[in-house]
Every structure is written in structure tokens, then in C-alpha cells.
Amino acid sequence: MNISSIVIQCKQENFDSVKQWCENSDICDYHFGEQKLGKIIVTIEGEGVEEEIKKLTKIQKAPGVITADMMMSYQEELDGEIKKLEAADAVPSMLNDDTIDVKDIVYNGDLRKKF
């Protein structure tokens, strides 16, 4: 599950209608707004990035919205991968293995040689 915050910018005179659209939509959850600034804060949820982008695009196309941009995002799948990286050894075991000849170690970090 992914959760992201979106900052919506609108004109002061469109604030109430944009706020109402957000509150009535099944796309986002309204959290805060400042009419004088024409800013609204909402969150969206999705099973993945693709679903979140679809929801963001719908918000951007909503009547009265000037801009809508993703500000913060929590991605459950990315969080799991980060935890795996943090738990892994910083130095691969083969680099500490004295029985492996240095000439047999292949470096694959340079993509120009791979493609």
C-alpha cells in the first residue's frame, strides 16, 4: 500500500468548489486548506505507484485546480527493499574470500559494458 500527500493550488474564488470536490470524491481524503492562499492538502492511497499516478492525474484535471503535485510518499514495497539493503552486508562475501582469484571477479556496475 502506498500513501502520498498532494498539494493542490487553486484560485481563492474556486477554493470552496475544489474543496467540496475533494471531500466528495473517492479519489482522495481532504485534510487541510487555506482559502487565502488557494492551497489544499489531500492524501491518496494506492496498491502501487501506477494507481497513485492515475489518481493524481484525475485531481490535476478536476475543475478549478491550477496544479496538484505529490509532496510526500510512503511506498510499502520500497520500504521492504530498503530494509533488505540495510540488513545486507556492506561488502559482498566474495570480496573477503581469499580462495577467489581477483581476475575472476566481474564488476557489473558499469552499464555501458552491459548493453
Secondary structure, 3 states (H helix, E strand, C coil): CEEEEEEEEECHHHHHHHHHHHHHCCCCEEEEEECCCCEEEEEEEECCHHHHHHHHHHHHCCCCEEEEEEEEEEEHHHHHHHHHHHHCCCCCHHHHCCCCCHHHCCCCCCHHHHC
